Amino acid sequence: MFESLYYRLLSHYKSVLKHNNNTYIIKEIKNKVVKLIDSSTMPLCLAMFDWAAFRTAKGGIKLHTSFDAQLMIPDVVNILNRIKAKNVFITRIKTNTLYETLEELPLPDNVDQHILKDEIIQLSSDRAIKTGVSEHKLRLVHLYKEDENKVIVIITNQLDWEYNTIAQLYKKRWDIELFFKPLKQNLQVKTFWETSENAIKSQIFIALINYLLLELIKRTIPEKSVAFSNLTEKIRFCLYHYLSLDYVCNQVGEGVRKVTIKTQQEAVFEQDLFSS
C-alpha cells in the first residue's frame, strides 16, 4: 500500500518537482533521461531479522535506488533485489580491473587541465572474456580532483560525448548520496520498529513518502533556500500546531536558542528595576 502511494504521489507531482529541481543542466545531454543508480546497506541483527541474511554472520538489506536526475527524486526503489542498468552507464572503475588500451584520444592544449587522459579500452580479465563483455569497446576518462588530490578513473560505454560531459555526469552521482544521508539521519531509516520483511518495506516507503512531500514543500514554499535538515526540524516541532506551511517555512526561526540561566543577583536586580 505504501509503495503504491509513493509512486502515485510521484506521478501526480512529477511536473512540479521537475520544474523546481534546482539542478544544473549539462548541455550535450539536455533532452536525455539521466538515472543515478546506487545502493545503501542497512545492517540488521540476524537474531531478530532471520530472513535478512546478508553475509555469513551478518544481516542486512540493500536499498537499491534509481534516482531521476531531472526530478531529483527516486523513481525506482528496490529494497531486496538488484536493479539492472541498461543503456548508457557511467561509473568508477575498480583499481584491479584488467583492460587493454586500444586508442588514446587527443586532449586540447591548455584547456581542461583536470582531464589527464581519455582512452578507448577493452576489458581483458578471464571473467570479461567468459561473459562476452570483453568484445565491447569502453571508454576511460582519467580525472584529477584537486580538492582531494587524487585521480578518479571513470568508465563508460558512451564513446561519443565530450569528456567534460562524462565528468559532469559522474559528479551528478553526488546527488544520490545527498538523498541517502537525510533518509537515514533525518527520517530515521536506520532503526526499525518491527522485524518482518513487510514491516521493514512499509517503514522505508513511509520514509520515502515523507521525503517526497518534504522536498515538494522545500522547493515550492520557502522564500529563500533552506536545508533539508532544517526544514525537517521545523516541521517536526510545528506538526502538532495549527499553522500554515507558509508560516512554518517563512516565519518560524531556524534552530533552537540556548536557555540562559540567570544568577540570583541578576534576578533581584531585574525585579527592583521594573518594580513600581
Secondary structure in CASP SS format (residue, H / E / C, confidence):
PFRMAT SS
TARGET T0000
AUTHOR 0000-0000-0000
METHOD secondary structure of the structure
MODEL  1
M C 1.00
F H 1.00
E H 1.00
S H 1.00
L H 1.00
Y H 1.00
Y H 1.00
R H 1.00
L H 1.00
L H 1.00
S H 1.00
H H 1.00
Y C 1.00
K H 1.00
S H 1.00
V H 1.00
L H 1.00
K H 1.00
H H 1.00
N C 1.00
N C 1.00
N C 1.00
T C 1.00
Y C 1.00
I C 1.00
I C 1.00
K H 1.00
E H 1.00
I H 1.00
K C 1.00
N C 1.00
K C 1.00
V C 1.00
V C 1.00
K E 1.00
L E 1.00
I E 1.00
D E 1.00
S E 1.00
S E 1.00
T E 1.00
M E 1.00
P E 1.00
L E 1.00
C C 1.00
L C 1.00
A C 1.00
M C 1.00
F C 1.00
D C 1.00
W C 1.00
A C 1.00
A E 1.00
F C 1.00
R C 1.00
T C 1.00
A C 1.00
K C 1.00
G E 1.00
G E 1.00
I E 1.00
K E 1.00
L E 1.00
H E 1.00
T E 1.00
S E 1.00
F E 1.00
D E 1.00
A C 1.00
Q C 1.00
L C 1.00
M C 1.00
I E 1.00
P E 1.00
D E 1.00
V E 1.00
V E 1.00
N E 1.00
I C 1.00
L C 1.00
N C 1.00
R C 1.00
I C 1.00
K C 1.00
A C 1.00
K C 1.00
N C 1.00
V C 1.00
F C 1.00
I E 1.00
T E 1.00
R E 1.00
I C 1.00
K C 1.00
T C 1.00
N C 1.00
T C 1.00
L C 1.00
Y E 1.00
E E 1.00
T E 1.00
L E 1.00
E E 1.00
E E 1.00
L C 1.00
P C 1.00
L C 1.00
P C 1.00
D C 1.00
N C 1.00
V C 1.00
D C 1.00
Q C 1.00
H C 1.00
I E 1.00
L E 1.00
K E 1.00
D E 1.00
E E 1.00
I E 1.00
I E 1.00
Q E 1.00
L E 1.00
S C 1.00
S C 1.00
D H 1.00
R H 1.00
A H 1.00
I H 1.00
K H 1.00
T H 1.00
G C 1.00
V H 1.00
S H 1.00
E H 1.00
H C 1.00
K C 1.00
L E 1.00
R E 1.00
L E 1.00
V E 1.00
H E 1.00
L E 1.00
Y E 1.00
K E 1.00
E C 1.00
D C 1.00
E C 1.00
N C 1.00
K E 1.00
V E 1.00
I E 1.00
V E 1.00
I E 1.00
I E 1.00
T E 1.00
N C 1.00
Q C 1.00
L C 1.00
D C 1.00
W C 1.00
E C 1.00
Y H 1.00
N H 1.00
T H 1.00
I H 1.00
A H 1.00
Q H 1.00
L H 1.00
Y H 1.00
K H 1.00
K C 1.00
R C 1.00
W H 1.00
D H 1.00
I H 1.00
E H 1.00
L H 1.00
F H 1.00
F H 1.00
K H 1.00
P H 1.00
L H 1.00
K H 1.00
Q H 1.00
N C 1.00
L C 1.00
Q C 1.00
V C 1.00
K C 1.00
T C 1.00
F C 1.00
W C 1.00
E C 1.00
T C 1.00
S C 1.00
E H 1.00
N H 1.00
A H 1.00
I H 1.00
K H 1.00
S H 1.00
Q H 1.00
I H 1.00
F H 1.00
I H 1.00
A H 1.00
L H 1.00
I H 1.00
N H 1.00
Y H 1.00
L H 1.00
L H 1.00
L H 1.00
E H 1.00
L H 1.00
I H 1.00
K H 1.00
R H 1.00
T H 1.00
I C 1.00
P C 1.00
E C 1.00
K C 1.00
S C 1.00
V C 1.00
A C 1.00
F H 1.00
S H 1.00
N H 1.00
L H 1.00
T H 1.00
E H 1.00
K H 1.00
I H 1.00
R H 1.00
F H 1.00
C H 1.00
L C 1.00
Y C 1.00
H C 1.00
Y C 1.00
L C 1.00
S C 1.00
L H 1.00
D H 1.00
Y H 1.00
V H 1.00
C H 1.00
N H 1.00
Q C 1.00
V C 1.00
G C 1.00
E C 1.00
G C 1.00
V C 1.00
R C 1.00
K C 1.00
V C 1.00
T C 1.00
I C 1.00
K C 1.00
T C 1.00
Q H 1.00
Q H 1.00
E H 1.00
A H 1.00
V H 1.00
F H 1.00
E H 1.00
Q H 1.00
D H 1.00
L H 1.00
F H 1.00
S C 1.00
S C 1.00
END
